[in-house]
């Protein structure tokens, strides 16, 4: 019976050693695949940034040009600009006044 238990222990020890080797091999495979995926994603992100950078610079230049044009138009037509700003302010004040006037006639308390 002692020989049987020794055989079982030896067999289990061999199985455990084989499983440890398999786990180690799988960890190395997963690590390699993770590193490969990381570098692939990093390369894709770099390419996306490189492709979008000229478009972003172009958009900034266009926005800057539009701002300069709008400032120039406002300087040339100061009266119209002032009128438009006053009208926008008056409309904002009127909207706030009307919205502020629609309060509930009976306030509800938090405990109800």
C-alpha positions in Angstrom: 0.0 0.0 0.0 2.9 2.3 0.7 4.2 1.7 -2.8 0.8 2.7 -4.1 0.8 6.0 -2.3 4.3 6.7 -3.4 3.3 6.0 -7.0 0.3 8.3 -6.6 2.4 11.1 -5.1 5.0 10.7 -7.8 2.3 10.8 -10.5 0.6 13.9 -8.9 4.0 15.6 -8.6 4.7 15.0 -12.3 1.2 16.3 -13.2 1.7 19.4 -11.1 5.1 20.0 -12.7 3.6 19.6 -16.2 0.8 22.0 -15.3 3.2 24.6 -14.0 5.2 24.3 -17.2 2.0 24.7 -19.3 0.9 27.7 -17.2 4.4 29.3 -17.7 4.2 28.7 -21.4 0.7 30.2 -21.6 1.8 33.3 -19.6 4.7 33.9 -22.1 2.3 33.6 -25.0 -0.2 36.0 -23.5 2.6 38.4 -22.7 3.9 38.3 -26.2 0.4 38.8 -27.7 -0.3 41.7 -25.3 3.0 43.4 -26.3 2.2 42.9 -30.0 -1.3 44.4 -29.5 0.1 47.4 -27.6 2.6 48.2 -30.3 -0.1 47.8 -33.0 -2.5 50.1 -31.2 0.3 52.6 -30.6 1.2 52.6 -34.3 -2.4 53.1 -35.3 -2.8 56.0 -32.9 0.4 57.6 -34.2 -0.8 57.3 -37.8 -4.2 58.8 -36.9 -2.6 61.8 -35.2 -0.2 62.3 -38.1 -3.1 62.2 -40.6 -5.3 64.6 -38.6 -2.6 67.1 -37.7 -2.6 68.9 -41.1 -6.4 69.1 -41.1 -6.4 70.5 -37.6 -3.8 73.1 -38.6 -5.9 74.0 -41.6 -9.0 74.4 -39.5 -7.2 76.6 -37.0 -5.9 78.8 -39.8 -9.5 79.1 -41.3 -10.9 80.0 -37.9 -8.3 82.6 -37.3 -8.9 84.1 -40.8 -12.7 84.2 -40.1 -12.1 85.9 -36.7 -9.9 88.5 -38.4 -12.5 89.1 -41.1 -15.3 89.4 -38.5 -13.3 91.8 -36.4 -12.6 93.9 -39.6 -16.3 93.9 -40.5 -17.2 95.0 -37.0 -14.7 97.8 -37.2 -16.0 99.0 -40.5 -19.6 98.8 -39.4 -19.4 99.9 -35.8 -23.0 101.2 -35.7 -24.5 98.0 -37.1 -22.3 96.0 -34.7 -23.4 98.0 -31.7 -27.1 97.7 -32.8 -26.8 94.0 -33.2 -25.2 93.6 -29.7 -27.8 95.8 -28.0 -30.6 93.8 -29.8 -29.1 90.5 -28.7 -28.8 91.8 -25.1 -32.3 93.0 -25.1 -33.6 89.7 -26.4 -31.7 87.9 -23.7 -33.0 90.1 -21.0 -36.6 89.7 -22.3 -36.2 85.9 -22.4 -34.9 85.8 -18.9 -37.6 88.1 -17.7 -40.3 85.9 -19.3 -38.8 82.7 -18.1 -38.4 84.1 -14.6 -42.0 85.2 -14.4 -43.3 81.6 -14.9 -42.7 80.5 -11.3 -45.1 78.2 -9.5 -47.9 80.0 -7.7 -47.8 77.4 -4.8 -44.3 76.4 -3.9 -43.9 72.7 -3.2 -41.9 71.8 -0.1 -39.4 69.0 -0.1 -41.2 67.2 2.7 -44.4 66.7 0.7 
